[in-house]
């Protein structure tokens, strides 16, 4: 019997990526640009100037109704009731066993809330949210929303130049409604690169016009379109977790080092299981590794302690900014102290590494 061919979805900017010569890849069921020029060049553009990202594959779930706060308090690990209108907060969806279903941003739209979730999880997440909220209060809006990221030290000034009103009072993890290049947008000061910048939500029909205006205006400040490859190396340097690598349903938030996004003094799905782990002690924790040679650690590689397997690399790559190779890894708590010497099994060779503090990179502040 012939197996059905899985549909690969396209964002409203698909043709723009082809026009720019992007190398495309299937990511979470979406055809997305991996790179346009090179991952190194795009990465360095974001660190030194600005990068332009198509994030329209991300999912958006709206939750409304008089009980929205109470419903989301029950669903999310972080507090929702204290989230002010016009602000966003990082949180996790967990199952009853304390495993991570997804990591996300929750926005207080006042009225209602918006959950921005990972592309490959959006339908699964929506089903979970809909099953735990009253009928009709959750809407899956991911395919009716376009999202463009502008990240880098020159990104805020670039977006400001195209905006109809002042953005200087938009703090980190805050958002406002503005017109950017004439396009109605929700302008959010969030990102996944470790740099300053904005993420712009708009109607899919307006995405191409907004993308082209940003690309044209950004040319004089060094802005470059950037793909998933640079997004991954940038977020890794910033110590940000990637669902499917560093987070999954077999990982609880404490193991992932995300205890700051978990409020065990409130009732949420998975709290009891996470609380038990906290009391019993974690079998593993997340650490940063700096490689001492040029070996590149990859997802799934074994972490060694004097030749014995003790953990696993969850994410690893080259650090174009720092000039050495880095990894996030799960190791026993006893081997997690900064300065601990370990190794990574890279194709049968024990490549030396040291535990270092996270994040690997912090952007300089003026």
Secondary structure as a PSIPRED ss2 file (coil, helix, strand):
# PSIPRED VFORMAT (PSIPRED V4.0)

   1 X C   1.000  0.000  0.000
   2 X C   1.000  0.000  0.000
   3 X C   1.000  0.000  0.000
   4 X C   1.000  0.000  0.000
   5 X C   1.000  0.000  0.000
   6 X C   1.000  0.000  0.000
   7 X C   1.000  0.000  0.000
   8 X C   1.000  0.000  0.000
   9 X E   0.000  0.000  1.000
  10 X E   0.000  0.000  1.000
  11 X C   1.000  0.000  0.000
  12 X C   1.000  0.000  0.000
  13 X C   1.000  0.000  0.000
  14 X H   0.000  1.000  0.000
  15 X H   0.000  1.000  0.000
  16 X H   0.000  1.000  0.000
  17 X H   0.000  1.000  0.000
  18 X H   0.000  1.000  0.000
  19 X H   0.000  1.000  0.000
  20 X C   1.000  0.000  0.000
  21 X C   1.000  0.000  0.000
  22 X C   1.000  0.000  0.000
  23 X E   0.000  0.000  1.000
  24 X E   0.000  0.000  1.000
  25 X E   0.000  0.000  1.000
  26 X E   0.000  0.000  1.000
  27 X E   0.000  0.000  1.000
  28 X C   1.000  0.000  0.000
  29 X C   1.000  0.000  0.000
  30 X E   0.000  0.000  1.000
  31 X E   0.000  0.000  1.000
  32 X E   0.000  0.000  1.000
  33 X E   0.000  0.000  1.000
  34 X E   0.000  0.000  1.000
  35 X E   0.000  0.000  1.000
  36 X C   1.000  0.000  0.000
  37 X C   1.000  0.000  0.000
  38 X C   1.000  0.000  0.000
  39 X H   0.000  1.000  0.000
  40 X H   0.000  1.000  0.000
  41 X H   0.000  1.000  0.000
  42 X H   0.000  1.000  0.000
  43 X H   0.000  1.000  0.000
  44 X H   0.000  1.000  0.000
  45 X H   0.000  1.000  0.000
  46 X H   0.000  1.000  0.000
  47 X H   0.000  1.000  0.000
  48 X H   0.000  1.000  0.000
  49 X C   1.000  0.000  0.000
  50 X E   0.000  0.000  1.000
  51 X E   0.000  0.000  1.000
  52 X E   0.000  0.000  1.000
  53 X E   0.000  0.000  1.000
  54 X E   0.000  0.000  1.000
  55 X C   1.000  0.000  0.000
  56 X C   1.000  0.000  0.000
  57 X C   1.000  0.000  0.000
  58 X C   1.000  0.000  0.000
  59 X E   0.000  0.000  1.000
  60 X E   0.000  0.000  1.000
  61 X E   0.000  0.000  1.000
  62 X E   0.000  0.000  1.000
  63 X E   0.000  0.000  1.000
  64 X C   1.000  0.000  0.000
  65 X C   1.000  0.000  0.000
  66 X C   1.000  0.000  0.000
  67 X C   1.000  0.000  0.000
  68 X H   0.000  1.000  0.000
  69 X H   0.000  1.000  0.000
  70 X H   0.000  1.000  0.000
  71 X H   0.000  1.000  0.000
  72 X H   0.000  1.000  0.000
  73 X H   0.000  1.000  0.000
  74 X H   0.000  1.000  0.000
  75 X H   0.000  1.000  0.000
  76 X E   0.000  0.000  1.000
  77 X C   1.000  0.000  0.000
  78 X C   1.000  0.000  0.000
  79 X C   1.000  0.000  0.000
  80 X C   1.000  0.000  0.000
  81 X C   1.000  0.000  0.000
  82 X C   1.000  0.000  0.000
  83 X C   1.000  0.000  0.000
  84 X C   1.000  0.000  0.000
  85 X C   1.000  0.000  0.000
  86 X C   1.000  0.000  0.000
  87 X E   0.000  0.000  1.000
  88 X E   0.000  0.000  1.000
  89 X E   0.000  0.000  1.000
  90 X E   0.000  0.000  1.000
  91 X E   0.000  0.000  1.000
  92 X E   0.000  0.000  1.000
  93 X E   0.000  0.000  1.000
  94 X E   0.000  0.000  1.000
  95 X C   1.000  0.000  0.000
  96 X C   1.000  0.000  0.000
  97 X C   1.000  0.000  0.000
  98 X C   1.000  0.000  0.000
  99 X E   0.000  0.000  1.000
 100 X E   0.000  0.000  1.000
 101 X E   0.000  0.000  1.000
 102 X E   0.000  0.000  1.000
 103 X E   0.000  0.000  1.000
 104 X E   0.000  0.000  1.000
 105 X E   0.000  0.000  1.000
 106 X E   0.000  0.000  1.000
 107 X E   0.000  0.000  1.000
 108 X E   0.000  0.000  1.000
 109 X C   1.000  0.000  0.000
 110 X C   1.000  0.000  0.000
 111 X C   1.000  0.000  0.000
 112 X C   1.000  0.000  0.000
 113 X E   0.000  0.000  1.000
 114 X E   0.000  0.000  1.000
 115 X E   0.000  0.000  1.000
 116 X E   0.000  0.000  1.000
 117 X E   0.000  0.000  1.000
 118 X C   1.000  0.000  0.000
 119 X H   0.000  1.000  0.000
 120 X H   0.000  1.000  0.000
 121 X H   0.000  1.000  0.000
 122 X H   0.000  1.000  0.000
 123 X H   0.000  1.000  0.000
 124 X H   0.000  1.000  0.000
 125 X H   0.000  1.000  0.000
 126 X H   0.000  1.000  0.000
 127 X H   0.000  1.000  0.000
 128 X H   0.000  1.000  0.000
 129 X H   0.000  1.000  0.000
 130 X H   0.000  1.000  0.000
 131 X H   0.000  1.000  0.000
 132 X C   1.000  0.000  0.000
 133 X C   1.000  0.000  0.000
 134 X C   1.000  0.000  0.000
 135 X C   1.000  0.000  0.000
 136 X C   1.000  0.000  0.000
 137 X C   1.000  0.000  0.000
 138 X E   0.000  0.000  1.000
 139 X E   0.000  0.000  1.000
 140 X E   0.000  0.000  1.000
 141 X C   1.000  0.000  0.000
 142 X H   0.000  1.000  0.000
 143 X H   0.000  1.000  0.000
 144 X H   0.000  1.000  0.000
 145 X C   1.000  0.000  0.000
 146 X E   0.000  0.000  1.000
 147 X E   0.000  0.000  1.000
 148 X E   0.000  0.000  1.000
 149 X E   0.000  0.000  1.000
 150 X E   0.000  0.000  1.000
 151 X E   0.000  0.000  1.000
 152 X C   1.000  0.000  0.000
 153 X C   1.000  0.000  0.000
 154 X C   1.000  0.000  0.000
 155 X H   0.000  1.000  0.000
 156 X H   0.000  1.000  0.000
 157 X H   0.000  1.000  0.000
 158 X H   0.000  1.000  0.000
 159 X H   0.000  1.000  0.000
 160 X H   0.000  1.000  0.000
 161 X H   0.000  1.000  0.000
 162 X H   0.000  1.000  0.000
 163 X E   0.000  0.000  1.000
 164 X C   1.000  0.000  0.000
 165 X C   1.000  0.000  0.000
 166 X C   1.000  0.000  0.000
 167 X C   1.000  0.000  0.000
 168 X C   1.000  0.000  0.000
 169 X C   1.000  0.000  0.000
 170 X C   1.000  0.000  0.000
 171 X C   1.000  0.000  0.000
 172 X C   1.000  0.000  0.000
 173 X C   1.000  0.000  0.000
 174 X E   0.000  0.000  1.000
 175 X E   0.000  0.000  1.000
 176 X E   0.000  0.000  1.000
 177 X E   0.000  0.000  1.000
 178 X E   0.000  0.000  1.000
 179 X E   0.000  0.000  1.000
 180 X E   0.000  0.000  1.000
 181 X C   1.000  0.000  0.000
 182 X C   1.000  0.000  0.000
 183 X E   0.000  0.000  1.000
 184 X E   0.000  0.000  1.000
 185 X E   0.000  0.000  1.000
 186 X E   0.000  0.000  1.000
 187 X E   0.000  0.000  1.000
 188 X E   0.000  0.000  1.000
 189 X C   1.000  0.000  0.000
 190 X C   1.000  0.000  0.000
 191 X C   1.000  0.000  0.000
 192 X C   1.000  0.000  0.000
 193 X C   1.000  0.000  0.000
 194 X C   1.000  0.000  0.000
 195 X C   1.000  0.000  0.000
 196 X C   1.000  0.000  0.000
 197 X E   0.000  0.000  1.000
 198 X E   0.000  0.000  1.000
 199 X E   0.000  0.000  1.000
 200 X E   0.000  0.000  1.000
 201 X E   0.000  0.000  1.000
 202 X E   0.000  0.000  1.000
 203 X C   1.000  0.000  0.000
 204 X H   0.000  1.000  0.000
 205 X H   0.000  1.000  0.000
 206 X H   0.000  1.000  0.000
 207 X H   0.000  1.000  0.000
 208 X H   0.000  1.000  0.000
 209 X H   0.000  1.000  0.000
 210 X H   0.000  1.000  0.000
 211 X H   0.000  1.000  0.000
 212 X H   0.000  1.000  0.000
 213 X H   0.000  1.000  0.000
 214 X H   0.000  1.000  0.000
 215 X H   0.000  1.000  0.000
 216 X H   0.000  1.000  0.000
 217 X H   0.000  1.000  0.000
 218 X H   0.000  1.000  0.000
 219 X H   0.000  1.000  0.000
 220 X H   0.000  1.000  0.000
 221 X H   0.000  1.000  0.000
 222 X C   1.000  0.000  0.000
 223 X E   0.000  0.000  1.000
 224 X E   0.000  0.000  1.000
 225 X E   0.000  0.000  1.000
 226 X C   1.000  0.000  0.000
 227 X C   1.000  0.000  0.000
 228 X H   0.000  1.000  0.000
 229 X H   0.000  1.000  0.000
 230 X H   0.000  1.000  0.000
 231 X H   0.000  1.000  0.000
 232 X H   0.000  1.000  0.000
 233 X H   0.000  1.000  0.000
 234 X H   0.000  1.000  0.000
 235 X H   0.000  1.000  0.000
 236 X H   0.000  1.000  0.000
 237 X H   0.000  1.000  0.000
 238 X C   1.000  0.000  0.000
 239 X C   1.000  0.000  0.000
 240 X C   1.000  0.000  0.000
 241 X C   1.000  0.000  0.000
 242 X C   1.000  0.000  0.000
 243 X E   0.000  0.000  1.000
 244 X C   1.000  0.000  0.000
 245 X C   1.000  0.000  0.000
 246 X C   1.000  0.000  0.000
 247 X E   0.000  0.000  1.000
 248 X C   1.000  0.000  0.000
 249 X C   1.000  0.000  0.000
 250 X C   1.000  0.000  0.000
 251 X C   1.000  0.000  0.000
 252 X E   0.000  0.000  1.000
 253 X C   1.000  0.000  0.000
 254 X C   1.000  0.000  0.000
 255 X C   1.000  0.000  0.000
 256 X C   1.000  0.000  0.000
 257 X C   1.000  0.000  0.000
 258 X C   1.000  0.000  0.000
 259 X H   0.000  1.000  0.000
 260 X H   0.000  1.000  0.000
 261 X H   0.000  1.000  0.000
 262 X C   1.000  0.000  0.000
 263 X C   1.000  0.000  0.000
 264 X C   1.000  0.000  0.000
 265 X C   1.000  0.000  0.000
 266 X C   1.000  0.000  0.000
 267 X C   1.000  0.000  0.000
 268 X C   1.000  0.000  0.000
 269 X C   1.000  0.000  0.000
 270 X C   1.000  0.000  0.000
 271 X H   0.000  1.000  0.000
 272 X H   0.000  1.000  0.000
 273 X H   0.000  1.000  0.000
 274 X H   0.000  1.000  0.000
 275 X H   0.000  1.000  0.000
 276 X H   0.000  1.000  0.000
 277 X H   0.000  1.000  0.000
 278 X H   0.000  1.000  0.000
 279 X H   0.000  1.000  0.000
 280 X H   0.000  1.000  0.000
 281 X C   1.000  0.000  0.000
 282 X C   1.000  0.000  0.000
 283 X C   1.000  0.000  0.000
 284 X C   1.000  0.000  0.000
 285 X E   0.000  0.000  1.000
 286 X E   0.000  0.000  1.000
 287 X E   0.000  0.000  1.000
 288 X E   0.000  0.000  1.000
 289 X E   0.000  0.000  1.000
 290 X E   0.000  0.000  1.000
 291 X E   0.000  0.000  1.000
 292 X C   1.000  0.000  0.000
 293 X C   1.000  0.000  0.000
 294 X C   1.000  0.000  0.000
 295 X C   1.000  0.000  0.000
 296 X C   1.000  0.000  0.000
 297 X C   1.000  0.000  0.000
 298 X C   1.000  0.000  0.000
 299 X C   1.000  0.000  0.000
 300 X C   1.000  0.000  0.000
 301 X C   1.000  0.000  0.000
 302 X E   0.000  0.000  1.000
 303 X E   0.000  0.000  1.000
 304 X E   0.000  0.000  1.000
 305 X E   0.000  0.000  1.000
 306 X C   1.000  0.000  0.000
 307 X C   1.000  0.000  0.000
 308 X E   0.000  0.000  1.000
 309 X E   0.000  0.000  1.000
 310 X E   0.000  0.000  1.000
 311 X E   0.000  0.000  1.000
 312 X E   0.000  0.000  1.000
 313 X E   0.000  0.000  1.000
 314 X E   0.000  0.000  1.000
 315 X E   0.000  0.000  1.000
 316 X E   0.000  0.000  1.000
 317 X E   0.000  0.000  1.000
 318 X E   0.000  0.000  1.000
 319 X C   1.000  0.000  0.000
 320 X C   1.000  0.000  0.000
 321 X C   1.000  0.000  0.000
 322 X C   1.000  0.000  0.000
 323 X C   1.000  0.000  0.000
 324 X C   1.000  0.000  0.000
 325 X E   0.000  0.000  1.000
 326 X E   0.000  0.000  1.000
 327 X E   0.000  0.000  1.000
 328 X E   0.000  0.000  1.000
 329 X E   0.000  0.000  1.000
 330 X E   0.000  0.000  1.000
 331 X E   0.000  0.000  1.000
 332 X C   1.000  0.000  0.000
 333 X H   0.000  1.000  0.000
 334 X H   0.000  1.000  0.000
 335 X H   0.000  1.000  0.000
 336 X C   1.000  0.000  0.000
 337 X C   1.000  0.000  0.000
 338 X C   1.000  0.000  0.000
 339 X C   1.000  0.000  0.000
 340 X C   1.000  0.000  0.000
 341 X E   0.000  0.000  1.000
 342 X E   0.000  0.000  1.000
 343 X E   0.000  0.000  1.000
 344 X E   0.000  0.000  1.000
 345 X E   0.000  0.000  1.000
 346 X E   0.000  0.000  1.000
 347 X C   1.000  0.000  0.000
 348 X C   1.000  0.000  0.000
 349 X E   0.000  0.000  1.000
 350 X E   0.000  0.000  1.000
 351 X E   0.000  0.000  1.000
 352 X E   0.000  0.000  1.000
 353 X E   0.000  0.000  1.000
 354 X E   0.000  0.000  1.000
 355 X E   0.000  0.000  1.000
 356 X E   0.000  0.000  1.000
 357 X C   1.000  0.000  0.000
 358 X C   1.000  0.000  0.000
 359 X C   1.000  0.000  0.000
 360 X C   1.000  0.000  0.000
 361 X C   1.000  0.000  0.000
 362 X C   1.000  0.000  0.000
 363 X C   1.000  0.000  0.000
 364 X C   1.000  0.000  0.000
 365 X C   1.000  0.000  0.000
 366 X C   1.000  0.000  0.000
